[in-house]
């Protein structure tokens, strides 16, 4: 694993159930030992920022792209935070 610390801001777009998605993202961030800050969430998108080891930030993006069972992720925008 890379020891490089990275901060990334994500916007996940699709069909969102905010309560489910934020709980899912928080659980994944904790398992990957990432710091997480939530931004806005509505029925069409959710924005959040994470910080931690680069490889684990990548793993977080992959996990959230699958989303919880009641959300459909269609697009992900990633930017440096």
N, C-alpha and C positions, 0 to 999 in steps of 0.2 A: 504494500500500500504506500501511496505517496504521503509524505509528511508535510506537503504544502497545504497551508490553510487558505481556504477560499470562501468568499462571501458571494452569494448569488441571489438575485431577485427573480422570482418566477411569477408568471401570470398563466394560470391554467384556464382554458376556455372550453366550454361545452355545455352540458346540462348538469348544473350543480345543485346539490342539496348541501347548503353551507354547513349545517351542524355535522353531517356525516363526513364531509370532506375535511373540515378542520380537525375533527377528532382523529381521522385516518392519518392526516399529515403530522399531527402532533405525536401520535404513536410511532410513526416511522422515524421521525426526527429523534425521538428519545432512544429508540433502538440503535440508531446510527450515531449517537452521541453528537448531534448537531444542535446548535442554538437556533431557535426559530422565532420569528416575529410575524404576526399575521397582519395583513392589510385588509383591504375591502373584499367582500364576498357578496355575490348576488346570484340569481338563478342562471346567469350566463358566464360568470368568471370568478376566480379567486386569485388574490395576489398575496404572496408571502415572501419572506427572505429567510435564508438559512446561512449558517456559517460553520465551517468545520473542515476536516480533511477533504482534500479535493476529490478523491475517489469515493468518499462517502456522500458528498454532495451529488456526484453523478448517480450513485445508487439511489439516493432520495428522489431524484428526478424520474428515474425509471420506475420506481415503486409508485409514485404519485401519478405517473402517466396511465397506470392501470386503474387507479382510483378505487374508491369503495364501490360496492356492488350497485348502489343507487345513483351513481354519478357516471356520466359519459364524458371522457376527456377527448376533445377533438384536436386541440392545438396547445402547444406550450411555447411561451416566449421566455427566454432566459437572458438576463443581463447581469453584468457585474454590479454588486451592491455597494 
